[in-house]
Amino acid sequence: MRDLEEILAIARDVGWKAADILHSYYHGTVKDTDLEVQYKQSEPVTIADVTVSQYIVQRLQAAFGDEDFAYISEETYKTKLQPQNSQLVWLIDPLDGTRDFIDKTGEYAIHIALIQEHRPILSVVAVPETETIYYASKDGGTFKETPQATVPVKLSQEKRVEDLTLVVSRSHRNERLEYLLQHLPCQNQKAVGSVGCKIATIVEQQAELYISLSGKSAPKDWDMAAPELILTEAGGKFTHFDGSPLQYNTGDINQWGGLLASNSNSHQLLCQEAQRILSEFDSIKTV
């Protein structure tokens, strides 16, 4: 395998150029501005998703080939996905937050992560509307890159649990999740689209907490892998409610159950509280 820093430099360049493409579609500066919205498993897909997916995969394949690397993109995966035999797998979400992209909230992102032995070792999250790229490598820290400067990112943890702010989705809500959010010890909430933008909000210290709870469906590997490494290398934590790490490229693209991302402030306590509250909800429902 090439040096990780060399791979990261290429991935960052791909992220910047992919962000330019999405930005053009978002602002209608491409020749054909019709987004051609279709639905795949109840989720919207636009021509921008497909175009950027093709661009990222082609750029990475041109740089690295298929000998050591496999590629999984949201727009090309097969429903019954088998684990990739390659030790190194690219997980790509060309447009995380498609609904927000369509609704013009500006809260959409590009996720690019490199997975080794079921865990991310490199990631890029590009947020086109803020002209920002967040990137990280395992044990190498997290950095924020803009056209003006590149700076390291490190989270602070100086808040009481009651004062923490939870970043939440506008969609993907269900009764169980609503009950959990209403009974957590922290009640400050901030609505943000895209998992990448949610984690960026925590990294920028505008919030401290994000919770995902699967229902009939679940977030996918490509939703979580790149943002996870960005957060954890900045000093945060991102785990299942039981404290176990997320696993990727396992043969099931779904991240079932409860996931909690935080600036690490009271992470274990909040995980325990989440499990207690959900047990309470389940008891109520079975009475």
Secondary structure per residue as TSV (DSSP state, phi and psi in degrees):
chain	resnum	aa	ss	phi	psi
A	1	M	-	360.0	143.9
A	2	R	-	-65.8	165.7
A	3	D	-	-58.4	137.0
A	4	L	H	-61.3	-36.1
A	5	E	H	-65.5	-36.2
A	6	E	H	-67.0	-42.1
A	7	I	H	-63.6	-42.4
A	8	L	H	-63.5	-39.4
A	9	A	H	-61.5	-40.4
A	10	I	H	-67.8	-43.7
A	11	A	H	-62.5	-37.9
A	12	R	H	-63.8	-43.1
A	13	D	H	-63.3	-41.4
A	14	V	H	-60.9	-42.3
A	15	G	H	-61.3	-43.7
A	16	W	H	-62.0	-46.0
A	17	K	H	-71.0	-35.6
A	18	A	H	-64.4	-37.8
A	19	A	H	-62.8	-38.5
A	20	D	H	-61.6	-40.1
A	21	I	H	-65.0	-49.0
A	22	L	H	-61.9	-41.3
A	23	H	H	-58.7	-39.0
A	24	S	H	-64.9	-43.4
A	25	Y	H	-65.2	-42.5
A	26	Y	H	-61.5	-39.7
A	27	H	T	-98.0	6.6
A	28	G	T	69.5	29.3
A	29	T	-	-97.9	0.2
A	30	V	S	-82.3	164.4
A	31	K	S	-60.8	-46.6
A	32	D	-	-109.7	109.8
A	33	T	-	-90.4	-0.3
A	34	D	-	-68.9	118.7
A	35	L	-	-76.4	-10.1
A	36	E	-	51.1	55.3
A	37	V	-	-66.9	126.1
A	38	Q	E	-126.4	173.4
A	39	Y	E	-125.3	130.6
A	40	K	E	-123.0	114.1
A	41	Q	T	52.4	47.0
A	42	S	T	71.3	3.1
A	43	E	E	-108.0	138.1
A	44	P	E	-71.4	144.5
A	45	V	E	-132.5	134.4
A	46	T	-	-116.5	169.3
A	47	I	H	-61.7	-26.9
A	48	A	H	-66.7	-42.2
A	49	D	H	-54.6	-50.3
A	50	V	H	-66.9	-44.8
A	51	T	H	-62.3	-45.2
A	52	V	H	-70.4	-36.5
A	53	S	H	-58.2	-48.4
A	54	Q	H	-61.0	-42.1
A	55	Y	H	-61.8	-49.3
A	56	I	H	-62.9	-48.2
A	57	V	H	-62.7	-44.8
A	58	Q	H	-62.9	-41.2
A	59	R	H	-64.6	-44.5
A	60	L	H	-67.8	-40.7
A	61	Q	H	-64.6	-37.6
A	62	A	H	-64.2	-35.0
A	63	A	H	-81.7	-36.6
A	64	F	H	-121.7	-16.4
A	65	G	-	70.4	-169.9
A	66	D	S	-109.4	-0.4
A	67	E	S	-66.8	-46.8
A	68	D	S	-106.5	-13.3
A	69	F	E	-121.5	142.5
A	70	A	E	-114.0	164.1
A	71	Y	E	-133.8	125.6
A	72	I	E	-126.0	114.4
A	73	S	E	-116.3	146.2
A	74	E	T	-52.9	-36.1
A	75	E	T	-85.3	-4.2
A	76	T	T	-127.2	-2.1
A	77	Y	-	-70.9	155.1
A	78	K	-	-94.4	144.7
A	79	T	S	-57.0	-46.9
A	80	K	S	-96.2	82.2
A	81	L	-	-85.8	130.0
A	82	Q	-	-93.6	151.6
A	83	P	-	-57.7	138.1
A	84	Q	-	-73.0	134.9
A	85	N	S	-70.1	-27.8
A	86	S	S	-61.4	142.7
A	87	Q	S	-66.7	-26.8
A	88	L	E	-118.8	121.1
A	89	V	E	-127.3	126.9
A	90	W	E	-83.5	126.9
A	91	L	E	-108.1	123.2
A	92	I	E	-128.1	126.7
A	93	D	E	-116.6	103.0
A	94	P	E	-69.4	-22.4
A	95	L	E	-152.5	91.5
A	96	D	E	-87.2	121.4
A	97	G	-	98.3	44.3
A	98	T	H	-61.2	-38.6
A	99	R	H	-60.7	-41.7
A	100	D	H	-68.9	-32.3
A	101	F	H	-63.0	-46.0
A	102	I	H	-67.5	-40.2
A	103	D	H	-82.4	-1.7
A	104	K	T	62.5	40.7
A	105	T	-	-83.1	-17.0
A	106	G	S	84.0	-4.7
A	107	E	-	-98.2	74.7
A	108	Y	-	-136.6	159.4
A	109	A	E	-150.9	167.7
A	110	I	E	-115.3	131.3
A	111	H	E	-114.7	128.9
A	112	I	E	-133.4	119.6
A	113	A	E	-133.2	144.8
A	114	L	E	-107.9	124.7
A	115	I	E	-108.0	134.0
A	116	Q	E	-132.5	124.9
A	117	E	T	51.7	47.3
A	118	H	T	73.5	8.3
A	119	R	E	-132.2	147.9
A	120	P	E	-73.9	137.1
A	121	I	E	-118.0	-8.9
A	122	L	E	-158.0	140.8
A	123	S	E	-154.5	153.7
A	124	V	E	-133.6	130.2
A	125	V	E	-122.5	115.6
A	126	A	E	-103.9	132.1
A	127	V	E	-116.9	94.4
A	128	P	G	-56.3	-40.2
A	129	E	G	-73.4	-14.4
A	130	T	G	-107.9	4.8
A	131	E	T	50.5	51.2
A	132	T	E	-133.6	140.2
A	133	I	E	-122.9	131.5
A	134	Y	E	-104.8	134.3
A	135	Y	E	-140.4	153.6
A	136	A	E	-153.5	154.9
A	137	S	E	-134.8	153.4
A	138	K	T	-57.5	123.9
A	139	D	T	64.7	13.6
A	140	G	T	-111.0	-1.7
A	141	G	E	85.3	172.9
A	142	T	E	-113.4	143.0
A	143	F	E	-132.2	147.9
A	144	K	E	-110.5	124.3
A	145	E	E	-119.2	127.7
A	146	T	-	-126.1	172.0
A	147	P	S	-60.4	-20.4
A	148	Q	S	-91.7	-33.9
A	149	A	-	-164.6	163.7
A	150	T	E	-124.2	125.7
A	151	V	E	-132.9	145.9
A	152	P	E	-70.9	152.3
A	153	V	E	-119.1	129.5
A	154	K	-	-138.6	130.8
A	155	L	-	-83.4	147.7
A	156	S	-	-103.5	160.9
A	157	Q	-	-133.2	35.2
A	158	E	-	-100.1	61.0
A	159	K	-	-140.7	149.1
A	160	R	-	-72.4	154.1
A	161	V	G	-55.8	-40.7
A	162	E	G	-64.8	-22.6
A	163	D	G	-96.0	-0.9
A	164	L	-	-69.7	148.9
A	165	T	E	-108.7	131.3
A	166	L	E	-99.0	127.3
A	167	V	E	-92.1	128.8
A	168	V	E	-127.7	162.5
A	169	S	-	-85.0	153.2
A	170	R	S	-82.4	-28.4
A	171	S	S	-121.0	-166.3
A	172	H	S	55.5	44.6
A	173	R	-	-110.6	147.6
A	174	N	-	-142.2	170.6
A	175	E	H	-59.5	-40.8
A	176	R	H	-64.5	-43.9
A	177	L	H	-65.3	-42.2
A	178	E	H	-59.7	-42.2
A	179	Y	H	-62.5	-44.1
A	180	L	H	-60.2	-48.2
A	181	L	H	-63.7	-35.1
A	182	Q	H	-72.4	-19.2
A	183	H	H	-113.0	5.6
A	184	L	S	-70.7	154.5
A	185	P	S	-68.4	-17.9
A	186	C	-	-107.8	129.5
A	187	Q	-	-117.6	1.2
A	188	N	E	-73.6	128.8
A	189	Q	E	-131.1	148.2
A	190	K	E	-137.1	120.3
A	191	A	E	-83.7	125.9
A	192	V	-	-142.9	138.3
A	193	G	-	-84.9	162.9
A	194	S	S	66.1	129.8
A	195	V	H	-61.3	-40.2
A	196	G	H	-58.5	-42.4
A	197	C	H	-70.8	-33.5
A	198	K	H	-62.3	-47.7
A	199	I	H	-67.3	-35.7
A	200	A	H	-60.9	-36.9
A	201	T	H	-63.0	-38.3
A	202	I	H	-70.4	-43.5
A	203	V	H	-61.0	-35.8
A	204	E	T	-81.6	1.8
A	205	Q	T	62.3	34.3
A	206	Q	S	-97.8	-6.7
A	207	A	-	-158.7	169.1
A	208	E	-	-126.8	-6.8
A	209	L	E	-150.3	141.2
A	210	Y	E	-141.0	136.0
A	211	I	E	-124.8	134.0
A	212	S	E	-118.8	132.8
A	213	L	E	-135.9	114.2
A	214	S	-	-69.7	151.7
A	215	G	S	-124.1	-117.4
A	216	K	S	-69.4	-26.3
A	217	S	S	-126.4	174.8
A	218	A	-	-141.8	155.4
A	219	P	-	-62.1	158.0
A	220	K	B	-104.0	166.9
A	221	D	H	-50.7	-45.0
A	222	W	H	-72.6	-15.4
A	223	D	H	-71.6	-34.8
A	224	M	H	-105.7	-33.1
A	225	A	H	-59.6	-52.8
A	226	A	H	-66.9	-48.1
A	227	P	H	-60.0	-36.0
A	228	E	H	-57.8	-49.5
A	229	L	H	-66.9	-37.0
A	230	I	H	-55.9	-45.9
A	231	L	H	-70.4	-48.4
A	232	T	H	-69.3	-35.5
A	233	E	H	-72.7	-16.1
A	234	A	T	-87.4	-3.2
A	235	G	T	109.5	2.0
A	236	G	-	-89.1	-174.3
A	237	K	E	-133.1	149.4
A	238	F	E	-148.7	103.9
A	239	T	E	-141.2	172.6
A	240	H	E	-69.6	163.3
A	241	F	T	-57.5	-28.8
A	242	D	T	-84.3	5.0
A	243	G	S	89.1	-4.4
A	244	S	-	-77.8	150.1
A	245	P	-	-73.5	153.9
A	246	L	-	-70.6	144.9
A	247	Q	-	-118.8	139.3
A	248	Y	-	-123.2	158.5
A	249	N	S	56.5	49.4
A	250	T	S	-101.5	-6.2
A	251	G	S	106.5	-17.8
A	252	D	-	-119.9	116.2
A	253	I	-	-76.0	-10.1
A	254	N	B	-84.0	140.6
A	255	Q	-	-103.8	85.6
A	256	W	-	-75.5	158.3
A	257	G	S	89.4	-158.8
A	258	G	E	-101.4	132.9
A	259	L	E	-123.1	140.5
A	260	L	E	-130.9	125.4
A	261	A	E	-114.0	135.9
A	262	S	E	-151.0	170.3
A	263	N	S	-78.5	10.4
A	264	S	S	84.1	-5.8
A	265	N	T	-66.8	113.1
A	266	S	T	59.3	31.1
A	267	H	H	-59.2	-49.2
A	268	Q	H	-63.9	-42.4
A	269	L	H	-59.9	-43.8
A	270	L	H	-67.1	-36.8
A	271	C	H	-61.8	-43.8
A	272	Q	H	-65.3	-40.9
A	273	E	H	-63.3	-41.7
A	274	A	H	-60.8	-43.6
A	275	Q	H	-65.3	-41.2
A	276	R	H	-63.8	-44.7
A	277	I	H	-64.3	-41.2
A	278	L	H	-68.2	-36.0
A	279	S	H	-63.2	-39.8
A	280	E	H	-62.1	-45.6
A	281	F	H	-60.7	-46.1
A	282	D	H	-64.0	-35.0
A	283	S	H	-65.9	-42.2
A	284	I	H	-60.4	-43.4
A	285	K	H	-70.4	-24.1
A	286	T	H	-91.9	-7.6
A	287	V	-	-72.0	360.0
